[in-house]
Amino acid sequence: MLWPMFAIALGFLGVAVLSVQALRVFREVRRLSGQVALASRRITEASGDLERAATDLAGAARREGSFTSM
C-alpha cells in the first residue's frame, strides 16, 4: 500500500512542477510578444521616416537638376 501512494504522490508532484513551468513559459511568451509588437511599431515608424527622407531628398535633387531623364 505504501508504493502506490508514493507513486501517486510523485505523479502529483510531477504535474505540479510541470504546471509551474508552463506558467513561467506562458508569462515569458506574453512578455516576448509585447516586445515584438513594440519592435514592429518602431520598425514601421522608421520605415515611414526613411520614406519621407528619401522623398524629400529626391525632391531636392530634382529642384537642383541632379537627376537626368532616361
mmCIF file of the N, C-alpha and C atoms, coordinates in Angstrom:
data_MODEL
# 
_entry.id   MODEL 
# 
loop_
_atom_site.group_PDB 
_atom_site.id 
_atom_site.type_symbol 
_atom_site.label_atom_id 
_atom_site.label_alt_id 
_atom_site.label_comp_id 
_atom_site.label_asym_id 
_atom_site.label_entity_id 
_atom_site.label_seq_id 
_atom_site.pdbx_PDB_ins_code 
_atom_site.Cartn_x 
_atom_site.Cartn_y 
_atom_site.Cartn_z 
_atom_site.occupancy 
_atom_site.B_iso_or_equiv 
_atom_site.pdbx_formal_charge 
_atom_site.auth_seq_id 
_atom_site.auth_comp_id 
_atom_site.auth_asym_id 
_atom_site.auth_atom_id 
_atom_site.pdbx_PDB_model_num 
ATOM 1   N N  . MET A 1 1  ? 0.817  -1.192 0.000   1.00 0.00 ? 1  MET A N  1 
ATOM 2   C CA . MET A 1 1  ? 0.000  0.000  0.000   1.00 0.00 ? 1  MET A CA 1 
ATOM 3   C C  . MET A 1 1  ? 0.866  1.264  0.000   1.00 0.00 ? 1  MET A C  1 
ATOM 4   N N  . LEU A 1 2  ? 2.070  1.151  0.503   1.00 0.00 ? 2  LEU A N  1 
ATOM 5   C CA . LEU A 1 2  ? 2.947  2.313  0.557   1.00 0.00 ? 2  LEU A CA 1 
ATOM 6   C C  . LEU A 1 2  ? 3.413  2.716  -0.842  1.00 0.00 ? 2  LEU A C  1 
ATOM 7   N N  . TRP A 1 3  ? 3.762  1.742  -1.674  1.00 0.00 ? 3  TRP A N  1 
ATOM 8   C CA . TRP A 1 3  ? 4.301  2.055  -3.002  1.00 0.00 ? 3  TRP A CA 1 
ATOM 9   C C  . TRP A 1 3  ? 3.275  2.745  -3.905  1.00 0.00 ? 3  TRP A C  1 
ATOM 10  N N  . PRO A 1 4  ? 2.028  2.300  -3.951  1.00 0.00 ? 4  PRO A N  1 
ATOM 11  C CA . PRO A 1 4  ? 1.055  3.025  -4.792  1.00 0.00 ? 4  PRO A CA 1 
ATOM 12  C C  . PRO A 1 4  ? 0.827  4.467  -4.329  1.00 0.00 ? 4  PRO A C  1 
ATOM 13  N N  . MET A 1 5  ? 0.820  4.682  -3.022  1.00 0.00 ? 5  MET A N  1 
ATOM 14  C CA . MET A 1 5  ? 0.647  6.045  -2.505  1.00 0.00 ? 5  MET A CA 1 
ATOM 15  C C  . MET A 1 5  ? 1.855  6.900  -2.848  1.00 0.00 ? 5  MET A C  1 
ATOM 16  N N  . PHE A 1 6  ? 3.032  6.315  -2.778  1.00 0.00 ? 6  PHE A N  1 
ATOM 17  C CA . PHE A 1 6  ? 4.263  7.018  -3.133  1.00 0.00 ? 6  PHE A CA 1 
ATOM 18  C C  . PHE A 1 6  ? 4.244  7.381  -4.619  1.00 0.00 ? 6  PHE A C  1 
ATOM 19  N N  . ALA A 1 7  ? 3.800  6.459  -5.463  1.00 0.00 ? 7  ALA A N  1 
ATOM 20  C CA . ALA A 1 7  ? 3.736  6.714  -6.905  1.00 0.00 ? 7  ALA A CA 1 
ATOM 21  C C  . ALA A 1 7  ? 2.728  7.828  -7.215  1.00 0.00 ? 7  ALA A C  1 
ATOM 22  N N  . ILE A 1 8  ? 1.588  7.812  -6.532  1.00 0.00 ? 8  ILE A N  1 
ATOM 23  C CA . ILE A 1 8  ? 0.578  8.854  -6.739  1.00 0.00 ? 8  ILE A CA 1 
ATOM 24  C C  . ILE A 1 8  ? 1.118  10.210 -6.295  1.00 0.00 ? 8  ILE A C  1 
ATOM 25  N N  . ALA A 1 9  ? 1.813  10.246 -5.162  1.00 0.00 ? 9  ALA A N  1 
ATOM 26  C CA . ALA A 1 9  ? 2.392  11.499 -4.668  1.00 0.00 ? 9  ALA A CA 1 
ATOM 27  C C  . ALA A 1 9  ? 3.434  12.027 -5.647  1.00 0.00 ? 9  ALA A C  1 
ATOM 28  N N  . LEU A 1 10 ? 4.285  11.149 -6.174  1.00 0.00 ? 10 LEU A N  1 
ATOM 29  C CA . LEU A 1 10 ? 5.289  11.584 -7.149  1.00 0.00 ? 10 LEU A CA 1 
ATOM 30  C C  . LEU A 1 10 ? 4.626  12.071 -8.437  1.00 0.00 ? 10 LEU A C  1 
ATOM 31  N N  . GLY A 1 11 ? 3.567  11.401 -8.848  1.00 0.00 ? 11 GLY A N  1 
ATOM 32  C CA . GLY A 1 11 ? 2.830  11.844 -10.041 1.00 0.00 ? 11 GLY A CA 1 
ATOM 33  C C  . GLY A 1 11 ? 2.225  13.222 -9.845  1.00 0.00 ? 11 GLY A C  1 
ATOM 34  N N  . PHE A 1 12 ? 1.625  13.444 -8.690  1.00 0.00 ? 12 PHE A N  1 
ATOM 35  C CA . PHE A 1 12 ? 1.057  14.755 -8.388  1.00 0.00 ? 12 PHE A CA 1 
ATOM 36  C C  . PHE A 1 12 ? 2.140  15.820 -8.338  1.00 0.00 ? 12 PHE A C  1 
ATOM 37  N N  . LEU A 1 13 ? 3.265  15.507 -7.736  1.00 0.00 ? 13 LEU A N  1 
ATOM 38  C CA . LEU A 1 13 ? 4.379  16.449 -7.665  1.00 0.00 ? 13 LEU A CA 1 
ATOM 39  C C  . LEU A 1 13 ? 4.894  16.774 -9.069  1.00 0.00 ? 13 LEU A C  1 
ATOM 40  N N  . GLY A 1 14 ? 4.981  15.773 -9.919  1.00 0.00 ? 14 GLY A N  1 
ATOM 41  C CA . GLY A 1 14 ? 5.429  15.999 -11.292 1.00 0.00 ? 14 GLY A CA 1 
ATOM 42  C C  . GLY A 1 14 ? 4.492  16.918 -12.058 1.00 0.00 ? 14 GLY A C  1 
ATOM 43  N N  . VAL A 1 15 ? 3.193  16.702 -11.897 1.00 0.00 ? 15 VAL A N  1 
ATOM 44  C CA . VAL A 1 15 ? 2.213  17.564 -12.556 1.00 0.00 ? 15 VAL A CA 1 
ATOM 45  C C  . VAL A 1 15 ? 2.308  18.982 -12.012 1.00 0.00 ? 15 VAL A C  1 
ATOM 46  N N  . ALA A 1 16 ? 2.508  19.126 -10.714 1.00 0.00 ? 16 ALA A N  1 
ATOM 47  C CA . ALA A 1 16 ? 2.642  20.458 -10.116 1.00 0.00 ? 16 ALA A CA 1 
ATOM 48  C C  . ALA A 1 16 ? 3.867  21.184 -10.659 1.00 0.00 ? 16 ALA A C  1 
ATOM 49  N N  . VAL A 1 17 ? 4.989  20.482 -10.773 1.00 0.00 ? 17 VAL A N  1 
ATOM 50  C CA . VAL A 1 17 ? 6.208  21.102 -11.302 1.00 0.00 ? 17 VAL A CA 1 
ATOM 51  C C  . VAL A 1 17 ? 6.000  21.500 -12.762 1.00 0.00 ? 17 VAL A C  1 
ATOM 52  N N  . LEU A 1 18 ? 5.381  20.642 -13.543 1.00 0.00 ? 18 LEU A N  1 
ATOM 53  C CA . LEU A 1 18 ? 5.132  20.969 -14.946 1.00 0.00 ? 18 LEU A CA 1 
ATOM 54  C C  . LEU A 1 18 ? 4.188  22.158 -15.097 1.00 0.00 ? 18 LEU A C  1 
ATOM 55  N N  . SER A 1 19 ? 3.192  22.261 -14.231 1.00 0.00 ? 19 SER A N  1 
ATOM 56  C CA . SER A 1 19 ? 2.268  23.393 -14.332 1.00 0.00 ? 19 SER A CA 1 
ATOM 57  C C  . SER A 1 19 ? 2.962  24.703 -13.975 1.00 0.00 ? 19 SER A C  1 
ATOM 58  N N  . VAL A 1 20 ? 3.838  24.680 -12.990 1.00 0.00 ? 20 VAL A N  1 
ATOM 59  C CA . VAL A 1 20 ? 4.589  25.891 -12.632 1.00 0.00 ? 20 VAL A CA 1 
ATOM 60  C C  . VAL A 1 20 ? 5.479  26.308 -13.805 1.00 0.00 ? 20 VAL A C  1 
ATOM 61  N N  . GLN A 1 21 ? 6.146  25.339 -14.420 1.00 0.00 ? 21 GLN A N  1 
ATOM 62  C CA . GLN A 1 21 ? 6.996  25.657 -15.564 1.00 0.00 ? 21 GLN A CA 1 
ATOM 63  C C  . GLN A 1 21 ? 6.167  26.174 -16.738 1.00 0.00 ? 21 GLN A C  1 
ATOM 64  N N  . ALA A 1 22 ? 4.999  25.609 -16.949 1.00 0.00 ? 22 ALA A N  1 
ATOM 65  C CA . ALA A 1 22 ? 4.125  26.075 -18.034 1.00 0.00 ? 22 ALA A CA 1 
ATOM 66  C C  . ALA A 1 22 ? 3.682  27.517 -17.794 1.00 0.00 ? 22 ALA A C  1 
ATOM 67  N N  . LEU A 1 23 ? 3.392  27.872 -16.565 1.00 0.00 ? 23 LEU A N  1 
ATOM 68  C CA . LEU A 1 23 ? 3.024  29.254 -16.257 1.00 0.00 ? 23 LEU A CA 1 
ATOM 69  C C  . LEU A 1 23 ? 4.186  30.208 -16.499 1.00 0.00 ? 23 LEU A C  1 
ATOM 70  N N  . ARG A 1 24 ? 5.388  29.780 -16.159 1.00 0.00 ? 24 ARG A N  1 
ATOM 71  C CA . ARG A 1 24 ? 6.565  30.617 -16.419 1.00 0.00 ? 24 ARG A CA 1 
ATOM 72  C C  . ARG A 1 24 ? 6.773  30.827 -17.914 1.00 0.00 ? 24 ARG A C  1 
ATOM 73  N N  . VAL A 1 25 ? 6.606  29.771 -18.684 1.00 0.00 ? 25 VAL A N  1 
ATOM 74  C CA . VAL A 1 25 ? 6.751  29.877 -20.146 1.00 0.00 ? 25 VAL A CA 1 
ATOM 75  C C  . VAL A 1 25 ? 5.673  30.803 -20.695 1.00 0.00 ? 25 VAL A C  1 
ATOM 76  N N  . PHE A 1 26 ? 4.441  30.660 -20.239 1.00 0.00 ? 26 PHE A N  1 
ATOM 77  C CA . PHE A 1 26 ? 3.342  31.498 -20.697 1.00 0.00 ? 26 PHE A CA 1 
ATOM 78  C C  . PHE A 1 26 ? 3.633  32.969 -20.416 1.00 0.00 ? 26 PHE A C  1 
ATOM 79  N N  . ARG A 1 27 ? 4.140  33.277 -19.227 1.00 0.00 ? 27 ARG A N  1 
ATOM 80  C CA . ARG A 1 27 ? 4.462  34.653 -18.862 1.00 0.00 ? 27 ARG A CA 1 
ATOM 81  C C  . ARG A 1 27 ? 5.568  35.211 -19.759 1.00 0.00 ? 27 ARG A C  1 
ATOM 82  N N  . GLU A 1 28 ? 6.585  34.419 -20.029 1.00 0.00 ? 28 GLU A N  1 
ATOM 83  C CA . GLU A 1 28 ? 7.688  34.873 -20.881 1.00 0.00 ? 28 GLU A CA 1 
ATOM 84  C C  . GLU A 1 28 ? 7.233  35.052 -22.325 1.00 0.00 ? 28 GLU A C  1 
ATOM 85  N N  . VAL A 1 29 ? 6.340  34.196 -22.799 1.00 0.00 ? 29 VAL A N  1 
ATOM 86  C CA . VAL A 1 29 ? 5.824  34.339 -24.162 1.00 0.00 ? 29 VAL A CA 1 
ATOM 87  C C  . VAL A 1 29 ? 5.024  35.627 -24.285 1.00 0.00 ? 29 VAL A C  1 
ATOM 88  N N  . ARG A 1 30 ? 4.229  35.945 -23.284 1.00 0.00 ? 30 ARG A N  1 
ATOM 89  C CA . ARG A 1 30 ? 3.474  37.207 -23.311 1.00 0.00 ? 30 ARG A CA 1 
ATOM 90  C C  . ARG A 1 30 ? 4.414  38.402 -23.312 1.00 0.00 ? 30 ARG A C  1 
ATOM 91  N N  . ARG A 1 31 ? 5.475  38.334 -22.511 1.00 0.00 ? 31 ARG A N  1 
ATOM 92  C CA . ARG A 1 31 ? 6.447  39.430 -22.469 1.00 0.00 ? 31 ARG A CA 1 
ATOM 93  C C  . ARG A 1 31 ? 7.147  39.578 -23.815 1.00 0.00 ? 31 ARG A C  1 
ATOM 94  N N  . LEU A 1 32 ? 7.525  38.449 -24.403 1.00 0.00 ? 32 LEU A N  1 
ATOM 95  C CA . LEU A 1 32 ? 8.183  38.469 -25.701 1.00 0.00 ? 32 LEU A CA 1 
ATOM 96  C C  . LEU A 1 32 ? 7.261  39.017 -26.782 1.00 0.00 ? 32 LEU A C  1 
ATOM 97  N N  . SER A 1 33 ? 5.997  38.638 -26.750 1.00 0.00 ? 33 SER A N  1 
ATOM 98  C CA . SER A 1 33 ? 5.067  39.150 -27.763 1.00 0.00 ? 33 SER A CA 1 
ATOM 99  C C  . SER A 1 33 ? 4.898  40.665 -27.631 1.00 0.00 ? 33 SER A C  1 
ATOM 100 N N  . GLY A 1 34 ? 4.933  41.175 -26.418 1.00 0.00 ? 34 GLY A N  1 
ATOM 101 C CA . GLY A 1 34 ? 4.882  42.625 -26.223 1.00 0.00 ? 34 GLY A CA 1 
ATOM 102 C C  . GLY A 1 34 ? 6.100  43.313 -26.802 1.00 0.00 ? 34 GLY A C  1 
ATOM 103 N N  . GLN A 1 35 ? 7.265  42.706 -26.618 1.00 0.00 ? 35 GLN A N  1 
ATOM 104 C CA . GLN A 1 35 ? 8.488  43.281 -27.172 1.00 0.00 ? 35 GLN A CA 1 
ATOM 105 C C  . GLN A 1 35 ? 8.488  43.217 -28.691 1.00 0.00 ? 35 GLN A C  1 
ATOM 106 N N  . VAL A 1 36 ? 7.968  42.147 -29.251 1.00 0.00 ? 36 VAL A N  1 
ATOM 107 C CA . VAL A 1 36 ? 7.884  42.022 -30.712 1.00 0.00 ? 36 VAL A CA 1 
ATOM 108 C C  . VAL A 1 36 ? 6.929  43.079 -31.270 1.00 0.00 ? 36 VAL A C  1 
ATOM 109 N N  . ALA A 1 37 ? 5.814  43.311 -30.607 1.00 0.00 ? 37 ALA A N  1 
ATOM 110 C CA . ALA A 1 37 ? 4.868  44.333 -31.054 1.00 0.00 ? 37 ALA A CA 1 
ATOM 111 C C  . ALA A 1 37 ? 5.506  45.718 -31.001 1.00 0.00 ? 37 ALA A C  1 
ATOM 112 N N  . LEU A 1 38 ? 6.248  46.001 -29.939 1.00 0.00 ? 38 LEU A N  1 
ATOM 113 C CA . LEU A 1 38 ? 6.928  47.286 -29.819 1.00 0.00 ? 38 LEU A CA 1 
ATOM 114 C C  . LEU A 1 38 ? 7.966  47.452 -30.918 1.00 0.00 ? 38 LEU A C  1 
ATOM 115 N N  . ALA A 1 39 ? 8.748  46.412 -31.170 1.00 0.00 ? 39 ALA A N  1 
ATOM 116 C CA . ALA A 1 39 ? 9.756  46.468 -32.230 1.00 0.00 ? 39 ALA A CA 1 
ATOM 117 C C  . ALA A 1 39 ? 9.096  46.658 -33.591 1.00 0.00 ? 39 ALA A C  1 
ATOM 118 N N  . SER A 1 40 ? 7.975  46.021 -33.807 1.00 0.00 ? 40 SER A N  1 
ATOM 119 C CA . SER A 1 40 ? 7.254  46.169 -35.074 1.00 0.00 ? 40 SER A CA 1 
ATOM 120 C C  . SER A 1 40 ? 6.786  47.606 -35.262 1.00 0.00 ? 40 SER A C  1 
ATOM 121 N N  . ARG A 1 41 ? 6.263  48.211 -34.213 1.00 0.00 ? 41 ARG A N  1 
ATOM 122 C CA . ARG A 1 41 ? 5.841  49.617 -34.307 1.00 0.00 ? 41 ARG A CA 1 
ATOM 123 C C  . ARG A 1 41 ? 7.025  50.521 -34.599 1.00 0.00 ? 41 ARG A C  1 
ATOM 124 N N  . ARG A 1 42 ? 8.149  50.275 -33.940 1.00 0.00 ? 42 ARG A N  1 
ATOM 125 C CA . ARG A 1 42 ? 9.343  51.098 -34.181 1.00 0.00 ? 42 ARG A CA 1 
ATOM 126 C C  . ARG A 1 42 ? 9.848  50.936 -35.604 1.00 0.00 ? 42 ARG A C  1 
ATOM 127 N N  . ILE A 1 43 ? 9.826  49.722 -36.123 1.00 0.00 ? 43 ILE A N  1 
ATOM 128 C CA . ILE A 1 43 ? 10.268 49.487 -37.495 1.00 0.00 ? 43 ILE A CA 1 
ATOM 129 C C  . ILE A 1 43 ? 9.338  50.196 -38.476 1.00 0.00 ? 43 ILE A C  1 
ATOM 130 N N  . THR A 1 44 ? 8.040  50.161 -38.221 1.00 0.00 ? 44 THR A N  1 
ATOM 131 C CA . THR A 1 44 ? 7.081  50.843 -39.089 1.00 0.00 ? 44 THR A CA 1 
ATOM 132 C C  . THR A 1 44 ? 7.320  52.346 -39.078 1.00 0.00 ? 44 THR A C  1 
ATOM 133 N N  . GLU A 1 45 ? 7.554  52.906 -37.897 1.00 0.00 ? 45 GLU A N  1 
ATOM 134 C CA . GLU A 1 45 ? 7.842  54.340 -37.802 1.00 0.00 ? 45 GLU A CA 1 
ATOM 135 C C  . GLU A 1 45 ? 9.138  54.687 -38.524 1.00 0.00 ? 45 GLU A C  1 
ATOM 136 N N  . ALA A 1 46 ? 10.164 53.886 -38.345 1.00 0.00 ? 46 ALA A N  1 
ATOM 137 C CA . ALA A 1 46 ? 11.440 54.135 -39.004 1.00 0.00 ? 46 ALA A CA 1 
ATOM 138 C C  . ALA A 1 46 ? 11.302 54.023 -40.512 1.00 0.00 ? 46 ALA A C  1 
ATOM 139 N N  . SER A 1 47 ? 10.493 53.087 -40.980 1.00 0.00 ? 47 SER A N  1 
ATOM 140 C CA . SER A 1 47 ? 10.255 52.939 -42.413 1.00 0.00 ? 47 SER A CA 1 
ATOM 141 C C  . SER A 1 47 ? 9.569  54.182 -42.969 1.00 0.00 ? 47 SER A C  1 
ATOM 142 N N  . GLY A 1 48 ? 8.599  54.695 -42.252 1.00 0.00 ? 48 GLY A N  1 
ATOM 143 C CA . GLY A 1 48 ? 7.930  55.926 -42.675 1.00 0.00 ? 48 GLY A CA 1 
ATOM 144 C C  . GLY A 1 48 ? 8.887  57.103 -42.699 1.00 0.00 ? 48 GLY A C  1 
ATOM 145 N N  . ASP A 1 49 ? 9.733  57.216 -41.669 1.00 0.00 ? 49 ASP A N  1 
ATOM 146 C CA . ASP A 1 49 ? 10.729 58.285 -41.630 1.00 0.00 ? 49 ASP A CA 1 
ATOM 147 C C  . ASP A 1 49 ? 11.691 58.181 -42.808 1.00 0.00 ? 49 ASP A C  1 
ATOM 148 N N  . LEU A 1 50 ? 12.127 56.968 -43.106 1.00 0.00 ? 50 LEU A N  1 
ATOM 149 C CA . LEU A 1 50 ? 13.048 56.753 -44.212 1.00 0.00 ? 50 LEU A CA 1 
ATOM 150 C C  . LEU A 1 50 ? 12.387 57.101 -45.544 1.00 0.00 ? 50 LEU A C  1 
ATOM 151 N N  . GLU A 1 51 ? 11.127 56.732 -45.702 1.00 0.00 ? 51 GLU A N  1 
ATOM 152 C CA . GLU A 1 51 ? 10.419 57.048 -46.936 1.00 0.00 ? 51 GLU A CA 1 
ATOM 153 C C  . GLU A 1 51 ? 10.263 58.548 -47.103 1.00 0.00 ? 51 GLU A C  1 
ATOM 154 N N  . ARG A 1 52 ? 9.923  59.246 -46.023 1.00 0.00 ? 52 ARG A N  1 
ATOM 155 C CA . ARG A 1 52 ? 9.801  60.709 -46.098 1.00 0.00 ? 52 ARG A CA 1 
ATOM 156 C C  . ARG A 1 52 ? 11.136 61.355 -46.418 1.00 0.00 ? 52 ARG A C  1 
ATOM 157 N N  . ALA A 1 53 ? 12.204 60.875 -45.793 1.00 0.00 ? 53 ALA A N  1 
ATOM 158 C CA . ALA A 1 53 ? 13.530 61.437 -46.062 1.00 0.00 ? 53 ALA A CA 1 
ATOM 159 C C  . ALA A 1 53 ? 13.936 61.198 -47.507 1.00 0.00 ? 53 ALA A C  1 
ATOM 160 N N  . ALA A 1 54 ? 13.655 60.016 -48.030 1.00 0.00 ? 54 ALA A N  1 
ATOM 161 C CA . ALA A 1 54 ? 14.008 59.723 -49.425 1.00 0.00 ? 54 ALA A CA 1 
ATOM 162 C C  . ALA A 1 54 ? 13.192 60.591 -50.372 1.00 0.00 ? 54 ALA A C  1 
ATOM 163 N N  . THR A 1 55 ? 11.924 60.816 -50.068 1.00 0.00 ? 55 THR A N  1 
ATOM 164 C CA . THR A 1 55 ? 11.086 61.669 -50.903 1.00 0.00 ? 55 THR A CA 1 
ATOM 165 C C  . THR A 1 55 ? 11.600 63.104 -50.881 1.00 0.00 ? 55 THR A C  1 
ATOM 166 N N  . ASP A 1 56 ? 11.936 63.593 -49.692 1.00 0.00 ? 56 ASP A N  1 
ATOM 167 C CA . ASP A 1 56 ? 12.480 64.948 -49.584 1.00 0.00 ? 56 ASP A CA 1 
ATOM 168 C C  . ASP A 1 56 ? 13.794 65.072 -50.335 1.00 0.00 ? 56 ASP A C  1 
ATOM 169 N N  . LEU A 1 57 ? 14.649 64.092 -50.227 1.00 0.00 ? 57 LEU A N  1 
ATOM 170 C CA . LEU A 1 57 ? 15.937 64.119 -50.911 1.00 0.00 ? 57 LEU A CA 1 
ATOM 171 C C  . LEU A 1 57 ? 15.756 64.074 -52.420 1.00 0.00 ? 57 LEU A C  1 
ATOM 172 N N  . ALA A 1 58 ? 14.835 63.252 -52.887 1.00 0.00 ? 58 ALA A N  1 
ATOM 173 C CA . ALA A 1 58 ? 14.570 63.171 -54.328 1.00 0.00 ? 58 ALA A CA 1 
ATOM 174 C C  . ALA A 1 58 ? 14.012 64.494 -54.834 1.00 0.00 ? 58 ALA A C  1 
ATOM 175 N N  . GLY A 1 59 ? 13.131 65.118 -54.066 1.00 0.00 ? 59 GLY A N  1 
ATOM 176 C CA . GLY A 1 59 ? 12.581 66.423 -54.466 1.00 0.00 ? 59 GLY A CA 1 
ATOM 177 C C  . GLY A 1 59 ? 13.656 67.484 -54.513 1.00 0.00 ? 59 GLY A C  1 
ATOM 178 N N  . ALA A 1 60 ? 14.548 67.470 -53.534 1.00 0.00 ? 60 ALA A N  1 
ATOM 179 C CA . ALA A 1 60 ? 15.636 68.445 -53.520 1.00 0.00 ? 60 ALA A CA 1 
ATOM 180 C C  . ALA A 1 60 ? 16.579 68.222 -54.701 1.00 0.00 ? 60 ALA A C  1 
ATOM 181 N N  . ALA A 1 61 ? 16.841 66.986 -55.030 1.00 0.00 ? 61 ALA A N  1 
ATOM 182 C CA . ALA A 1 61 ? 17.730 66.684 -56.150 1.00 0.00 ? 61 ALA A CA 1 
ATOM 183 C C  . ALA A 1 61 ? 17.082 67.096 -57.472 1.00 0.00 ? 61 ALA A C  1 
ATOM 184 N N  . ARG A 1 62 ? 15.772 66.925 -57.603 1.00 0.00 ? 62 ARG A N  1 
ATOM 185 C CA . ARG A 1 62 ? 15.073 67.338 -58.830 1.00 0.00 ? 62 ARG A CA 1 
ATOM 186 C C  . ARG A 1 62 ? 15.127 68.854 -58.988 1.00 0.00 ? 62 ARG A C  1 
ATOM 187 N N  . ARG A 1 63 ? 14.931 69.556 -57.879 1.00 0.00 ? 63 ARG A N  1 
ATOM 188 C CA . ARG A 1 63 ? 14.968 71.020 -57.943 1.00 0.00 ? 63 ARG A CA 1 
ATOM 189 C C  . ARG A 1 63 ? 16.339 71.522 -58.356 1.00 0.00 ? 63 ARG A C  1 
ATOM 190 N N  . GLU A 1 64 ? 17.384 70.815 -57.958 1.00 0.00 ? 64 GLU A N  1 
ATOM 191 C CA . GLU A 1 64 ? 18.743 71.213 -58.312 1.00 0.00 ? 64 GLU A CA 1 
ATOM 192 C C  . GLU A 1 64 ? 19.132 70.735 -59.703 1.00 0.00 ? 64 GLU A C  1 
ATOM 193 N N  . GLY A 1 65 ? 18.348 69.857 -60.281 1.00 0.00 ? 65 GLY A N  1 
ATOM 194 C CA . GLY A 1 65 ? 18.644 69.354 -61.598 1.00 0.00 ? 65 GLY A CA 1 
ATOM 195 C C  . GLY A 1 65 ? 19.660 68.241 -61.610 1.00 0.00 ? 65 GLY A C  1 
ATOM 196 N N  . SER A 1 66 ? 19.802 67.509 -60.504 1.00 0.00 ? 66 SER A N  1 
ATOM 197 C CA . SER A 1 66 ? 20.784 66.440 -60.413 1.00 0.00 ? 66 SER A CA 1 
ATOM 198 C C  . SER A 1 66 ? 20.348 65.187 -61.160 1.00 0.00 ? 66 SER A C  1 
ATOM 199 N N  . PHE A 1 67 ? 19.032 64.983 -61.271 1.00 0.00 ? 67 PHE A N  1 
ATOM 200 C CA . PHE A 1 67 ? 18.546 63.782 -61.933 1.00 0.00 ? 67 PHE A CA 1 
ATOM 201 C C  . PHE A 1 67 ? 18.489 64.012 -63.436 1.00 0.00 ? 67 PHE A C  1 
ATOM 202 N N  . THR A 1 68 ? 18.832 63.021 -64.178 1.00 0.00 ? 68 THR A N  1 
ATOM 203 C CA . THR A 1 68 ? 18.709 63.093 -65.631 1.00 0.00 ? 68 THR A CA 1 
ATOM 204 C C  . THR A 1 68 ? 17.571 62.190 -66.053 1.00 0.00 ? 68 THR A C  1 
ATOM 205 N N  . SER A 1 69 ? 16.848 62.603 -67.072 1.00 0.00 ? 69 SER A N  1 
ATOM 206 C CA . SER A 1 69 ? 15.745 61.785 -67.591 1.00 0.00 ? 69 SER A CA 1 
ATOM 207 C C  . SER A 1 69 ? 16.294 60.705 -68.483 1.00 0.00 ? 69 SER A C  1 
ATOM 208 N N  . MET A 1 70 ? 15.709 59.539 -68.398 1.00 0.00 ? 70 MET A N  1 
ATOM 209 C CA . MET A 1 70 ? 16.138 58.432 -69.242 1.00 0.00 ? 70 MET A CA 1 
ATOM 210 C C  . MET A 1 70 ? 15.109 58.149 -70.270 1.00 0.00 ? 70 MET A C  1 
# 
